[in-house]
Amino acid sequence: MEEGNRRFNVVAFFVIAAILALFAYTAYSSGHPWSLTCYQCRACNLNCPLGYDVAKFVVAAAVDDPDIYMSARNLQLRLDEAYSTDPDMTVEVDGERMTAGEAIERFGEGLVVEVRMLRVKDAAKYDPLEGACERSCPIELPITDTIRDLKEDGVFNE
Ligand code: SF4
């Protein structure tokens, strides 16, 4: 029994070490290794004028994936622009949530819609970079650097 427990502990140790090594690798390859120090308190979300879940920019940098989705509360787009940016973006029309692709089929292009979920690279495109998120971070992480990086070309560090 003790031998079994020992083996389990050794395997668990190596699995956890491998996961941590993977995070370290992706955070370095995104060019934002400091993202690993974020402890997801979400203070940066509180003052975002677009109501973004700003901490997702930091998560995306840590895993080097600009395609993960984040929520938004105060972003409005014309439906044709939402659709051409990402047909899978979640939008809200008259209190009902749907993808931009479904909304185009039902309502045509002219509508202005509330955006509710979008990829971080698309969120960066509309971000005014005014820095409220960075000023709210208790450990002063350079959040706007990740947003600026994505704003340029939709990928990290290129
Ligand atoms: S405020 Fe700073 S530490 Fe907290 S979630 Fe945002 S980036 Fe991370």
Residues whose N, C-alpha, C, O or C-beta is under 5 A from the ligand:
A	BS01	SF4	C38 Y39 Q40 C41 R42 A43 C44 A55 V58 S136 C137 P138 L141
